[in-house]
Amino acid sequence: MKRSVEDTPIVFIGAGNLATNLAKALYRKGFRIVQVYSRTEESACALAREIEAEFTTDLQEISKEARLYIVSLKDAAFVELLPQISEGKGKALLVHTAGSIPMSIWEGYAERYGVFYPMQTFSKQREVNFEEVPFFVEANSKEDVELLKAIAATLSEKVYEVTSEQRKSLHLAAVFTCNFTNHMFALAAELLDKYHLPFEVMLPLIDETARKVHELAPYDAQTGPAVRYDENVINHHLTMLEDTPELQEIYKLISKSIHEHH
C-alpha cells in the first residue's frame, strides 16, 4: 500500500517561533512528529507537549529513526551545529527553514537535503493561518522536491520551487516588507506615547495601508508629504524631531527616498 506524506516521521531541530508554528500546523494535519530538539528544556518541552512528541536538549540523543529532519535554528547556531545535526542521519531528508542560507550548506554533510521555507512572520504567541502562507522549497533531487511540495501542499496552496539565489532575494524583500515596517510601527508607538496617545489609533491606517497593496501597486499606493515634497510639512516634522536626532535622520532618509522614487 502506498504511504501518504503524513506517514513521514519528522524530527524538529529547533523550537523557536517558526518551528513552533510549523510543527503545530503539521501535527494538526496528521503528521507524526517523533521528537523536538532545543538547547533549552523549557522550549523543547513546551512544543513537544503540544504535538505529542518526545523532546531532548542533547544533540547526541536526537532520534535516528525519522525520515525528515526540519532544522529551524538561528543562522549562526545552524552553521555551528551542522556537523552534529547531520551525523548518523543516513538516508533521511534534512532541510532547513532559513531564507538567507543557501541549500549548498548541506553539501558534504547529508546525502539528501533541501530547504523548506515558509515566508511569513512568526511569533509563538500568535498562530498563523498557513493556508495563506507561501512555501518555497528546494532539494538536491527531483524526488525530494516533489516530497517537500506534497508536504507543503497539505498546509498551503501556494507552494513554489525556487533556487537559493531567488530565496535570498525573497528574504531581503521580506526584511523591507515586514521587519523594517514593524520597526516603523515601534517608532510610531514611541512617538504617540510621548504625546500620551494610544498606538491603537494607528490600527485602521495600518490595515488600510496593507489592504491597498492587494489592489494597487505599492508605487501607486504611496501618499504623504514626501511624494509631493511638501517642504512646510516636512520641515515642521523635522523640527518636532529635534530632540531625537536618530529619528530625524530616518525621517530625512525615508522622505528623500520616497521623493526620488516618485
C-alpha positions in Angstrom: 0.0 0.0 0.0 1.3 3.4 -0.9 2.3 5.6 2.0 0.9 9.1 2.3 3.1 12.1 3.1 1.5 12.3 6.5 3.2 9.0 7.3 6.6 10.7 7.2 8.1 10.6 10.7 9.5 14.1 11.5 12.0 15.5 13.9 12.1 19.2 14.6 15.6 20.6 15.4 14.7 24.0 17.0 11.6 25.1 18.9 11.5 28.9 18.2 8.8 31.0 16.6 8.8 29.4 13.1 9.3 25.8 14.4 6.5 26.2 16.9 4.0 27.3 14.3 5.1 24.9 11.7 5.2 21.9 14.0 1.7 22.6 15.3 0.3 23.0 11.8 1.8 19.7 10.6 0.6 17.9 13.8 -3.0 19.1 13.1 -2.7 17.8 9.6 -1.9 14.3 11.0 1.8 14.2 10.6 3.7 12.2 13.3 6.4 14.4 14.9 8.5 12.0 16.9 10.8 14.4 18.6 11.7 18.1 19.3 15.3 19.3 20.0 16.1 22.7 21.6 19.0 24.0 23.5 16.6 24.9 26.3 14.4 22.3 28.0 11.6 24.8 28.5 11.2 25.5 24.8 11.7 21.8 23.8 9.2 20.5 26.4 6.6 23.2 25.7 6.4 22.4 22.0 6.7 18.6 22.4 3.8 18.6 24.9 1.5 20.3 22.3 2.4 17.9 19.5 2.6 14.6 21.4 6.4 14.2 20.8 9.4 13.3 22.8 12.0 16.1 23.4 15.7 16.4 24.0 18.3 19.1 24.7 21.2 16.8 23.7 22.2 16.6 20.0 23.6 13.1 20.6 20.1 11.9 21.6 18.3 13.1 18.5 16.4 10.2 17.0 17.9 8.4 14.0 14.6 6.9 13.0 12.9 9.9 11.4 12.6 10.2 7.6 12.6 14.1 7.6 14.5 16.5 9.8 13.3 20.1 9.8 16.1 22.4 11.1 14.8 25.7 12.3 17.6 27.4 14.3 19.1 30.8 14.2 21.5 31.0 11.3 24.7 31.2 13.4 23.6 28.2 15.6 22.7 26.2 12.5 26.1 26.7 10.9 27.9 25.9 14.2 25.9 22.7 14.9 25.6 21.4 11.3 28.1 18.6 11.7 26.4 17.3 14.8 22.9 17.8 13.3 23.7 15.7 10.2 25.7 13.0 11.9 24.2 9.5 11.6 21.0 10.5 9.7 21.7 8.1 6.8 19.1 8.1 4.1 16.8 10.7 5.8 16.0 14.0 4.2 17.4 17.1 6.0 16.0 20.5 5.4 16.4 23.9 6.9 13.9 26.7 7.0 16.1 29.8 6.6 15.5 32.4 4.0 19.2 33.5 3.8 21.2 30.3 3.9 21.8 28.5 0.5 20.9 24.9 0.1 24.6 24.1 -0.6 25.3 24.4 3.1 24.3 20.7 3.3 26.9 19.6 0.8 29.3 17.1 2.3 27.1 16.6 5.4 24.0 14.9 4.0 23.0 12.7 1.1 19.5 14.0 0.8 18.9 17.7 1.7 16.9 20.8 0.9 15.1 23.8 2.1 11.5 24.2 3.4 10.9 28.0 3.7 7.5 29.4 4.7 7.7 33.1 4.2 5.8 34.7 7.0 6.4 36.5 10.3 6.0 34.1 13.2 5.6 34.5 16.9 4.9 31.8 19.5 2.1 33.9 21.0 0.1 34.1 17.7 -0.9 31.3 15.5 -0.7 31.8 11.7 -3.1 30.6 9.1 -0.8 28.5 6.9 -3.4 28.4 4.0 -2.3 31.9 3.2 1.5 31.3 3.7 3.6 30.8 0.5 6.1 28.0 0.8 9.4 28.0 -1.2 11.1 24.6 -1.5 14.4 23.3 -2.9 16.1 19.9 -2.8 19.1 18.1 -4.4 16.9 15.6 -6.1 13.6 15.9 -8.1 12.0 13.2 -5.9 12.7 15.2 -2.7 11.4 18.4 -4.3 8.2 16.6 -5.0 8.1 15.3 -1.4 8.6 18.7 0.0 6.0 20.2 -2.3 3.5 17.5 -1.2 4.1 18.2 2.5 3.8 21.9 2.0 0.6 21.4 -0.1 -1.1 19.8 3.0 -0.8 23.3 4.6 -1.0 25.8 1.7 -2.0 26.1 -1.9 0.9 28.5 -2.5 3.9 26.2 -3.0 6.8 27.2 -5.2 10.1 25.6 -6.2 12.8 28.3 -6.2 16.6 28.4 -6.3 18.8 29.5 -3.3 19.5 32.8 -5.2 15.8 33.5 -5.6 15.2 32.7 -2.0 17.9 35.1 -0.8 16.0 37.8 -2.8 12.7 36.9 -1.2 14.3 37.1 2.2 15.8 40.5 1.5 12.4 41.8 0.2 10.7 40.3 3.3 13.1 42.3 5.6 11.9 45.5 3.9 8.3 44.4 3.8 8.0 43.1 7.4 10.9 43.8 9.7 11.5 47.4 8.6 7.8 48.1 8.5 7.3 46.7 12.0 10.2 48.9 13.3 8.4 51.9 11.9 5.3 50.8 14.0 7.5 50.6 17.0 8.9 54.1 16.4 5.4 55.4 15.8 4.3 53.9 19.1 7.1 55.7 21.0 6.1 59.0 19.4 2.5 58.5 20.3 3.4 57.6 23.8 5.4 60.8 24.1 2.1 62.7 23.4 0.0 60.4 25.6 -1.8 58.8 22.7 -2.5 55.0 22.3 -1.0 53.1 19.4 -4.4 51.6 18.6 -5.4 54.8 16.9 -3.0 53.8 14.1 -4.5 50.3 13.5 -7.2 51.4 10.9 -4.4 53.2 9.0 -2.2 50.2 9.1 -5.0 47.9 8.0 -6.0 50.1 5.1 -2.3 50.6 4.0 -1.9 46.8 3.9 -5.3 46.3 2.1 -4.5 48.8 -0.6 -1.5 46.9 -1.9 -3.8 43.9 -2.6 -5.3 46.1 -5.3 -2.7 48.8 -6.2 1.0 48.5 -7.0 2.9 49.9 -4.0 4.3 52.7 -6.2 0.7 53.8 -7.0 -0.5 53.4 -3.3 2.1 55.9 -2.0 0.8 59.0 -0.3 2.1 61.6 2.1 4.1 64.8 2.2 7.3 63.3 0.7 5.6 62.3 -2.6 4.7 65.9 -3.4 7.7 67.2 -1.3 5.6 69.5 0.8 8.5 71.4 2.5 6.3 73.1 5.0 5.0 69.9 6.5 8.4 68.1 6.2 10.3 70.9 7.9 7.7 71.1 10.7 8.0 67.4 11.3 11.8 67.7 11.4 11.5 70.4 14.0 9.3 68.2 16.1 12.0 65.5 16.0 14.9 67.7 17.0 15.2 66.1 20.4 15.5 62.6 18.8 18.2 63.1 16.1 18.2 59.4 15.1 14.5 59.6 14.2 15.1 62.9 12.4 17.8 61.1 10.3 15.4 58.2 9.5 12.6 60.7 8.6 15.0 62.6 6.2 16.3 59.4 4.6 12.9 57.8 4.0 11.4 61.1 2.8 14.3 61.6 0.3 13.9 58.0 -0.9 10.2 58.4 -1.5 10.6 61.7 -3.3 13.3 60.5 -5.5 11.4 57.3 -6.2 8.5 59.3 -7.4 
